[in-house]
């Protein structure tokens, strides 16, 4: 009996050019016809922070529709799944250089891709920044086991979005960043739910504001998880530093403490933030969904 080949699957590491570092992503191609329950179940099967499903676009001007699922459910937008999916689409189409427009629930995001075999670079324009409430140091840093003395002296915590809200929390230095501990599930859930945010993003910003080291925490079903690379938070951090310091470009190193180092390069482009990163393909295959 012949075995059905299934839908093509690409597994990449994003915001890195080194396999088994950065943020992993599974991309399911030709995903039209999959229902939400199946996509969520497969996202839980991969146990990655996000898994994406490429579908035909439903909005004019879009190249494809990107359905992004965490283990908790569908996400309206995310960073590394956007870049990694664009790279997977370019490879599937045999395009060494491409300019796409992905469709997500928050809008249409232009993404440029340059591929070279199993390695690639992708660059995305995120949505215009929206600035939410400034928060008290104690309310934010306490969740990560830090004190007010670990806070950055002039940069307060704030909720910022370039597609999805995050709680940004600048800290005094990389020593404070390294001492941060994963928040309890209840504490982090309450903090994020109070501000309709997806991630607590701790950042040690260099004195000139042009580089930073970061850690990100989010809640999966019943647990707290640290994210290796969070493009949808690096964009807001770029917007935050541009508004407060006039910074035009920012290099973010993330997940050094996790042993999965990532590099996210950000820049201001008009009213939007551009986030760029390397990607490397780890595996190609098929999934029988």
C-alpha positions as CSV (number, residue, x, y, z in Angstrom):
1,X,0.0,0.0,0.0
2,X,1.3,3.4,-1.0
3,X,2.0,5.8,1.9
4,X,0.6,9.3,1.6
5,X,3.5,11.8,1.5
6,X,1.6,14.6,3.4
7,X,2.3,18.3,3.6
8,X,5.8,19.7,3.3
9,X,7.4,20.7,6.6
10,X,10.4,23.0,7.1
11,X,12.2,23.2,10.4
12,X,14.4,26.3,10.9
13,X,16.4,28.1,13.5
14,X,15.7,31.8,13.3
15,X,17.8,34.8,14.3
16,X,20.9,32.8,13.9
17,X,23.1,31.3,11.2
18,X,24.2,28.4,13.4
19,X,22.0,25.3,13.6
20,X,20.7,24.5,17.1
21,X,20.8,28.0,18.3
22,X,18.4,30.9,17.9
23,X,14.7,30.2,18.0
24,X,13.3,27.0,16.4
25,X,10.3,27.1,14.1
26,X,8.3,24.5,12.3
27,X,6.5,25.6,9.1
28,X,3.7,23.5,7.5
29,X,3.2,24.3,3.8
30,X,0.0,24.1,1.8
31,X,-2.1,24.2,5.0
32,X,-5.4,25.2,3.4
33,X,-8.1,22.9,4.7
34,X,-6.5,22.3,8.1
35,X,-8.9,23.3,10.9
36,X,-7.9,25.3,13.9
37,X,-8.0,22.3,16.3
38,X,-5.6,20.4,14.1
39,X,-3.2,23.3,13.8
40,X,-3.2,23.8,17.6
41,X,-2.7,20.1,18.2
42,X,0.3,20.0,15.9
43,X,1.8,23.1,17.5
44,X,1.5,21.3,20.8
45,X,3.1,18.3,19.2
46,X,6.2,20.3,18.2
47,X,6.4,22.0,21.6
48,X,8.2,24.9,20.0
49,X,7.3,28.4,21.0
50,X,5.4,28.8,17.7
51,X,4.5,26.7,14.7
52,X,3.2,28.2,11.5
53,X,0.9,27.1,8.7
54,X,1.1,28.7,5.2
55,X,-2.3,29.2,3.5
56,X,-3.6,31.1,0.5
57,X,-4.2,34.8,1.2
58,X,-7.7,36.2,1.8
59,X,-6.7,39.9,1.6
60,X,-5.7,41.8,-1.5
61,X,-2.0,42.5,-1.7
62,X,-0.9,39.6,0.4
63,X,1.4,36.9,-1.0
64,X,0.3,34.3,1.6
65,X,-1.5,34.0,4.9
66,X,0.6,33.1,7.9
67,X,-1.3,31.3,10.7
68,X,0.9,31.4,13.8
69,X,0.1,29.0,16.7
70,X,1.8,28.7,20.1
71,X,1.0,25.9,22.4
72,X,-1.7,28.1,23.9
73,X,-3.5,29.0,20.7
74,X,-3.3,31.2,17.6
75,X,-1.3,34.4,17.8
76,X,-2.2,37.6,15.9
77,X,1.4,38.3,15.1
78,X,4.9,37.2,16.0
79,X,8.5,38.0,14.9
80,X,10.6,34.9,14.4
81,X,7.6,32.9,12.9
82,X,7.2,35.7,10.3
83,X,10.9,35.7,9.2
84,X,11.2,32.0,9.3
85,X,8.0,31.4,7.4
86,X,9.1,33.8,4.6
87,X,12.4,31.9,4.3
88,X,10.6,28.5,4.1
89,X,8.2,29.9,1.4
90,X,11.2,31.2,-0.6
91,X,12.9,27.9,-0.5
92,X,9.7,26.0,-1.4
93,X,9.3,28.3,-4.4
94,X,13.0,28.1,-5.4
95,X,13.4,31.9,-5.1
96,X,16.9,33.1,-4.1
97,X,15.6,36.6,-3.6
98,X,12.0,37.6,-2.9
99,X,9.8,40.3,-1.5
100,X,6.6,39.0,0.1
101,X,3.7,40.5,1.9
102,X,2.4,38.2,4.7
103,X,-1.2,38.4,5.9
104,X,-1.7,38.1,9.7
105,X,-4.7,39.2,11.9
106,X,-3.0,42.5,12.6
107,X,-2.4,43.5,9.0
108,X,0.0,43.0,6.1
109,X,3.7,43.0,6.8
110,X,6.3,43.3,3.9
111,X,9.2,40.8,4.2
112,X,12.3,40.6,2.1
113,X,14.2,37.4,1.8
114,X,17.7,36.5,0.5
115,X,18.5,32.7,0.5
116,X,21.8,30.9,0.0
117,X,21.2,27.1,0.2
118,X,20.1,26.3,3.8
119,X,21.0,29.7,5.1
120,X,19.1,33.0,4.6
121,X,18.4,36.5,5.8
122,X,15.0,37.9,6.2
123,X,13.9,41.5,7.0
124,X,10.4,42.5,8.1
125,X,8.5,45.8,8.5
126,X,6.4,45.6,11.6
127,X,3.2,47.6,12.3
128,X,3.5,51.2,13.5
129,X,4.3,51.4,17.2
130,X,1.6,51.9,19.8
131,X,2.7,53.0,23.3
132,X,0.7,51.9,26.3
133,X,1.0,52.5,30.0
134,X,4.2,53.1,31.9
135,X,4.5,50.6,34.8
136,X,6.0,50.6,38.3
137,X,9.4,49.0,38.5
138,X,8.4,46.9,41.5
139,X,5.3,45.5,39.8
140,X,7.3,44.3,36.8
141,X,10.8,43.4,38.0
142,X,9.5,41.7,41.1
143,X,7.9,39.0,39.0
144,X,11.4,38.1,37.7
145,X,13.0,38.0,41.2
146,X,14.6,41.5,40.7
147,X,14.3,44.6,42.9
148,X,13.8,48.3,42.1
149,X,17.6,48.6,42.4
150,X,18.0,46.4,39.4
151,X,15.9,48.8,37.2
152,X,17.4,51.1,34.6
153,X,17.7,54.5,36.2
154,X,16.0,56.5,33.5
155,X,14.1,54.0,31.3
156,X,10.8,52.9,32.9
157,X,8.9,49.8,32.1
158,X,6.2,50.3,29.5
159,X,3.8,48.4,27.3
160,X,4.6,48.8,23.6
161,X,3.3,47.1,20.5
162,X,4.4,46.9,16.9
163,X,1.7,44.2,16.2
164,X,1.3,42.6,19.6
165,X,1.8,44.3,23.0
166,X,4.7,43.4,25.2
167,X,5.8,44.6,28.6
168,X,9.3,46.1,28.1
169,X,11.4,46.3,31.3
170,X,14.9,47.9,30.9
171,X,17.3,46.8,33.6
172,X,20.4,48.4,35.0
173,X,23.0,46.1,33.4
174,X,23.8,42.6,32.1
175,X,24.5,41.4,35.7
176,X,20.9,42.2,36.7
177,X,19.7,40.5,33.5
178,X,21.6,37.4,34.4
179,X,20.2,37.3,37.9
180,X,16.6,37.4,36.6
181,X,14.7,34.2,37.3
182,X,11.8,32.8,35.4
183,X,8.6,34.2,36.9
184,X,6.1,31.9,38.5
185,X,3.3,31.0,36.2
186,X,0.7,32.8,38.2
187,X,2.7,36.0,38.6
188,X,3.6,36.2,34.9
189,X,0.1,35.4,33.8
190,X,-1.4,38.1,36.0
191,X,1.2,40.7,34.8
192,X,0.7,39.9,31.1
193,X,-3.1,39.5,31.3
194,X,-3.4,42.9,33.1
195,X,-1.9,44.6,30.0
196,X,-3.1,42.2,27.3
197,X,0.6,41.5,26.6
198,X,2.3,38.4,25.3
199,X,5.8,38.7,26.7
200,X,7.8,40.2,29.6
201,X,10.9,41.5,27.8
202,X,13.9,42.4,30.1
203,X,16.6,44.4,28.4
204,X,20.0,45.6,29.4
205,X,20.5,48.6,27.1
206,X,24.0,49.9,26.4
207,X,24.7,53.5,27.4
208,X,24.6,54.7,23.8
209,X,21.3,52.9,23.3
210,X,22.4,51.2,20.1
211,X,22.7,47.7,21.5
212,X,21.0,45.6,24.1
213,X,21.0,42.1,25.6
214,X,17.5,40.7,26.3
215,X,15.5,37.9,27.9
216,X,11.9,37.1,27.2
217,X,9.3,35.2,29.3
218,X,5.9,34.1,28.3
219,X,3.2,31.6,29.6
220,X,2.5,28.3,27.9
221,X,-0.3,26.1,29.2
222,X,0.4,25.9,32.9
223,X,4.1,26.9,32.8
224,X,6.5,29.8,32.3
225,X,8.8,29.6,29.3
226,X,11.8,31.6,28.2
227,X,11.9,32.5,24.6
228,X,15.2,32.3,22.6
229,X,14.5,35.2,20.2
230,X,11.5,37.6,20.2
231,X,11.3,39.7,17.1
232,X,7.9,41.1,18.0
233,X,9.4,42.5,21.2
234,X,12.7,43.7,19.6
235,X,10.7,45.9,17.3
236,X,8.9,47.6,20.3
237,X,12.2,48.0,22.1
238,X,13.5,49.8,19.0
239,X,10.4,52.0,18.9
240,X,10.8,52.7,22.7
241,X,14.4,53.8,22.4
242,X,13.7,55.8,19.3
243,X,11.0,57.7,21.1
244,X,13.1,58.3,24.3
245,X,16.6,58.5,23.0
246,X,16.3,59.2,19.3
247,X,18.1,55.9,18.5
248,X,17.8,54.9,14.8
249,X,19.2,51.4,14.9
250,X,19.6,48.7,17.5
251,X,21.3,45.3,17.8
252,X,19.8,42.9,20.3
253,X,21.5,39.8,21.6
254,X,19.0,37.4,23.2
255,X,19.1,34.0,24.9
256,X,22.8,34.1,25.8
257,X,21.7,32.8,29.3
258,X,19.8,29.9,27.6
259,X,22.8,28.7,25.5
260,X,20.8,29.5,22.3
261,X,22.3,32.9,21.3
262,X,20.3,35.0,18.9
263,X,20.9,38.3,17.1
264,X,18.1,40.6,16.1
265,X,19.0,43.8,14.1
266,X,16.4,46.6,14.3
267,X,16.0,49.9,12.5
268,X,13.5,52.8,12.2
269,X,12.0,53.1,8.8
270,X,9.4,55.8,8.7
271,X,6.6,55.0,11.1
272,X,7.5,51.3,11.2
273,X,10.3,49.3,12.7
274,X,12.3,46.9,10.6
275,X,13.6,43.7,12.2
276,X,16.2,41.6,10.4
277,X,17.8,38.3,11.2
278,X,19.6,35.3,9.8
279,X,17.9,31.9,9.5
280,X,19.2,28.4,8.9
281,X,17.3,25.3,7.9
282,X,17.6,22.3,10.2
283,X,15.4,19.8,8.4
284,X,13.0,19.3,5.5
285,X,10.3,16.7,5.5
286,X,6.5,16.0,5.4
287,X,3.8,15.8,8.0
288,X,0.7,13.7,7.6
289,X,-2.0,16.1,8.7
